[in-house]
């Protein structure tokens, strides 16, 4: 890990980190800006009573923005959902697949389509949540919508849809700016910030439950111990690798060939990182939240079955995590390309023929690794919910949040390290060029 002295010498990296922190600070300020026309006290009271359900999960991902019903109440989840849709469509629609192969220009076009889809999803969710707010009351019987806006010049639904959609678009822009000009993945860091911001409130809630004898000290200590063990397991699995031995042949004197010392091709056990649980949660939250907002019979049945601690939800979450583990790996890693590059530069896997046999071998290893990664991700995400059901924990306690926290922190740390190493090499090469210019012949 880089120390403060090394970091201070890298002005470019410092600028990126400060820019990232500034963007995240702006996001946190927006979380506390209320949506016009809503009784904040009544809304907070209502969501506190719903903290064990799907709203507890959604509120965690938005960093408390939903429970305050701020302008960022929808968070970045519509953008995540739109990204999933277009990643799936890219493999099914020839036009999008062709755009993907066009390089940077095609990627920008797909990103533009994703933004349009984000706006559409935000409008749909904004309509649902505004309809639901208009018809809901707090546990104390207070209306969630203030009487001043009901029947006003600008209908409450229109105002809420515009406000929430604009908030989501602004968060999407913040995430893109962080990715391009900051450090780390912008969308992941925004979700990370929201989850991290909910930790003090969760700890306070846990303490209150123990203090009021609503939860035993043994259960509270068991939750804390499980979290510590989970963090240790996540750190171990995130750095674990399956190494494929690689050797490179070089031409020696005469017709003899020489073999270089053995190298390796590292493949992470959790190759897809935190993407599968984020995608799975996003897909499951969308219909579940819409079911809360629009009370039709079939949506009400869906709502009852899609509680984050319910059996149906957990089964679907595991299935989606497994699917996205393999799907995402297929998108970002091409064994045929790796095999071609090895052959091009004289590399080979001992005991495996070059070309197609090498690609098949790498694919076989990758599939086995993905099975282990999918089991690990599924266990981390669903085990806390199962234990929470057994212990009757009265609030949302999920491993997905913990996994995202540790995974994003490790990924960002690795990116900082990569930037520092890159800057060191650039400085070394620059110094070598200057010295070469001073040599006189």
N, C-alpha and C positions, 0 to 999 in steps of 0.2 A: 504494500500500500504506500502511496506517495505521502511524504511528510510535507509539512507546511513550507519548509525552506525550498524544496524542489518545486512546489506548486507556485510559490511567489515569483520564481524566475521565469515561469512560462506565462507571459503576458496574454497570449492568445487564448490559452485555456482559462485563465482567470476571467477574461472578458466573457467567455462562453458561460462559465459557471454563474457569474454575476447576472448575466442576461437571463439565464434560466430561473434563478431565484427571483428576479424582478417580475417575470411573467407569472410565476406561481404565486407571488404575493398579490398581484393584481387579481388573480383568480380567487384567492381567499377573501379579498375585500368584496368582490362581487357576490360571494356566497351569503354575505350579510345584508345585501341590498334587497328589501322586500318587494314583492310584486304588488302593484297598486290594487286597492280594493279588497284586500284580504286582512282578516283579523289575525295578526301574528300569534297572539296569546292563545286564541281558540285553536288555531292550526297546530301549534306545538303540543297542546294538550291532547288533541286528536291523535297525532302521530305517536305520542308517547304510549298511548293505549294500543297502538298497532305495531310496536317495535319488534314483536316476535315473529311477524309475518313477512310477506314479500316486501313491505315498505321498509322494514328494518334493513334488509339487504340493499335495497335501492338507495336508502338514505345513507348507508355506509359508503357506497360507491360515489355519492355526490358530496360527501364531506359534510353532511348535515344541511345541505341546501334544500332538500325536499321537506324536512321537518320544519324549517323556517319559511318554506315556500318563497324562496328568494327568486331573483331573475334567472339564477342558474339552477333552478329546481330540477330540470331534466338532465343536467350534467352533460357529459360527453357521450352518453350511451347511445343516442340516435346516430352519432357518427360511427361508433363502433359497429352498430347493427348494419349501417349502410356499407361499411367496409367489408363485413362478412358477406353480404349479399353480392357485392361485385367480385369478391374473390371466388365465390362459387360460380357466378355467371361467367367469369373469365374462362373457366374450364368447359363451359357448356355452349357458349355462343361464339361462333367463328370470328365475328367482327371484333369482339373484345379480346379474343386470343391473339388475333393479328395485331391489335393495338399494343398488347403486352410485349410482343416481339419487336416492336419498332424502337425500343429503347426509351430514352428520356422523354421524347416527345409523346410517345404512346402512354407512358406512365402519367404524364401531366393530364392527358385527355381523360384517362380513367379516373384520376383524382377529381377532375371537374365533375364527371358524372356522379361520383361518390358524394360530392358536396350537394348537388341537386337532390340526391336521394335523402341526404341528411335533413335538408329543409322540409322535404315531404313528410318524413317520419316525425320530425319535431312538430309539424302542424297537426298531424294525426294525434300524437300524444298530448299536445296542448289542448286540442278540442276535447279529448277524453277527460283530462284532468280538470278542465274548466267546467264541464258538465257535472262531474262528480262533486266538485267543490260547491257548486250552486245548490245541490240537493243534500249536503251533509251538515251535520251539527257536531259539536264537541261533546265529550262525556258529560259536561255541565249543562248541555242543552243550548249552547250559544251557536248562532249561525257563523260559518267560516267566512262568508262573504259579508262585508260591511253593507249596511243598508244604503249608504251614500251612492253606491255604484249600481245597485239593482234598478234596472229600468232607466238608467241614465242615458245621456246623449250617445256615448260610445258603449255599446253592449259589453257586458263583462267578459263574455266568451271571446269576442274579437280582441279585446284588450289583452286578455291573458294569453291567447294564441300568439299574438304578435310579440309580446314581451318574452315569453319562454322560447320561441323560435329564434329571436334575436340573441337571447342569452346563449343558446346552444351554438349558434353560428360564431359568436365571439369566442367561446371556449374552443371551438374547432380551430379558429384562427390562431389562438394562443398556442395550441398544441403544435400546429404546423410551424410556427415561428421558433418554438423551442427545438424542434427536430432539425430545422435548417440552420439556425443561428446560435443555438445553445448546445447543451450536452445531454445525451440520452434521447429516448423516444418520448416525444411530447405528450401523446395520448396516455401512455403508461404512467408518466410522471404526474399527470393531472389526477389520474385515478389513485396513484400512490399518495399524493398530497391529501386527497379527500379521506382516504382510509386512515392515514396517520393523524389527521385532525380529529378523527372520531375516537381515538384511543383514550385521551383523558376523560371524555364523557363516559366511555364504557367502563373505565376503571372506577370512576366515581359512582356509577350505577351499581357496580358489583359491591363496592364498599357499603353503599346504602342498604342493599338487600341483606348483607351479612349483619349490619348494625341493627336493622329492624327485625332480625330473626326470620326473614323470609327465605333465607338460604343458609345452610349450615357452613361453618368455617371449613369443614372437610371438603365439601363440594367446591368451594371457592379456591382452596389450595390445589385441588385436583385440576381445576381449569387452568390455573397458572402453571402448574407442573407440566400439563399437556402442551401448553403453548411453548414453553421453553424447549421441551423435547421435539416439538414440531419444527421450531426454528433451527435446531441443531440438525434435524433430518433434512430440511430443505437446503441448508448450506452445504451439507455433505453431498446431496444428490445433484445440486446445481453445478458443482465443480467436478463431479465424477465423469470419467471418460472411458470409452472403449477404444483402445489404440490398435490400429491395424499396422503391422510392420511393413515398412517400405524400404527398398534398396534402389540405388541408382548405379547403373553401369557406366564406366568411362573407358575411352580408348587408351590403351597403354602403348608401350613401345612395340614396334613391329605390328603383328597381327593379334597380339594379346589384348584382352580386355580386363579391366580392373573393376572391382565392386567397392563402392564407397561404404563406410560404416552405416549400419542400419538406422533409418529414420522411422517416423511413424505418421499415420494419418489419424488425428484425434476426432472421435465422434462422441459428442456429449450424450450421456444417458437420457437427460431431458432435453432433447434436441430442439424442441419447439418452444421451450421456455414457458412464460406465463400466458402465451397467446391462447391455448385451448381453454383454460378456465375463464379467461376474460370473455372469449367468444361464447362459450357455453352459458355463462351467467347472463350475458346480454340478450341472447336469443330467448332464454327462459323468462327473463324479466319483462320483455315486451308484451307477450300475450297475458302474463299474469297481472301486470299493472293495468292493461286495458280492461281486463275482466273486473278489476276493482272499480274502474271508472264508469263502465257501461253495464248496468245491471240487467242483462238479458238472461234467460234461463240457462242456455248452453254456456255462456261466459261465466255465470255464477258457479256452475258445476266445474268449469275449468279452474276458477279461482280457488275452490275448495281443495282441488287436487294438486295445485301448484304452489303450495306453501313450501318455503325453503327447507323446512325440516320434514316435509311429507315424503312418503315412500315413492310416489310417482315422480316428484321433482328430483329426488336423489337418483333414481334409476335413469331418468332422462339426462341428468347432468353427467353421469358416468358415461352414458352412450355418446353424448356430444363431445366430451373430453377425449374419448378414444378416437372418435372420428376426426376431430381437428388435429390430434397428434399426428396422425398419418397424412391427412390432407395438407397440413401446413408444411410438413417435411417434404412432401412431393413437390410443393411449389418452390421452396427455397434451395433444395439440394438435388442435383442431377448426377446420379452415379455414372451415366454414360460420359458426361462432360469431364468428370474427375478421371475416369479411365483413359480418355483421349489425351488429357493433359499429362498424365503419368507416362503414357507411351511416347508422347512428343518429346518429353525431356529425359527419356531414358530410365524412367522409374518403373518398378514392378513389385508385385507382392510375391514373396517367396512361395513357390509351389503352386502359383496360379498363373495361367496363360494371360498374356497381355490382350487388351481389346475387350471383346464381349464377355469373356470369362471373368475378367477383372470387375467389369461393371455389375455382373450378376452376383459376384461374391460380395461386393460392397453393398448392393441392395439387400442381400440376405442378412448381412450383419446389421444394416440399418433397420430392417424390419424387426429383428430380435431386440435391438436396443429400444425401438419404439414401443414394443410390448411392455418392457420394463418401465419405460418412462410413463406410459399411459396408466399402468397400475399404481405407480408412485403418485402421480397427479390426482388420480381418482381417490386414493386413500387419504391424501392430505385434505382434499376438498370435502369429502362426505363423512369421514370419521368424526369430526367435531359435532356435526349435526346429529349423528346417531347417538353420540354420548350425551349431547344436550337433551335429546328426547328421553333417554334413560334416566337422567338426573333431574328432569323437569326444570331446566333452566328457562326463566321467563323472559329471555331476550335473545336476539339473533346472535349466534356464536358459530361462525363458519370458518373453515380452513382456507377458503378461497381468498379472503382478505389477507390472511397471514402469508399465504404463498405469494400473492402479488407484492406485498410489502418487502419481503426478503428477496424475491426474484428481481424486482426492479432495482432495489438497492445494489445488489450484486452486479447486475448488468451495467448500471450507471458507473459503478466503481471501476469495472473493467474498461469501459469507454474512456474514463479519465486516465487510466493507466496507459491505454493505447495512444491517446493524444500525447502524453508525456514522452513515451518511447519514440513516437513519430517525430516530435520536436527535437529530441536528442540526436536522432539520425540526421535530420535536416541540418542541425547545427554542426555536426561532425563533417558532413559533406561540404557545407559552405566553408568551413575552416580549411578543409583539404584543398578546395579550389583556390582559396586565397594564397595558401602556401605554394601551390604549384605555379602561380603567376609570378612569384618572387624568384623562382629559380632562373638563373641566367645561363645561357649556353654560349 
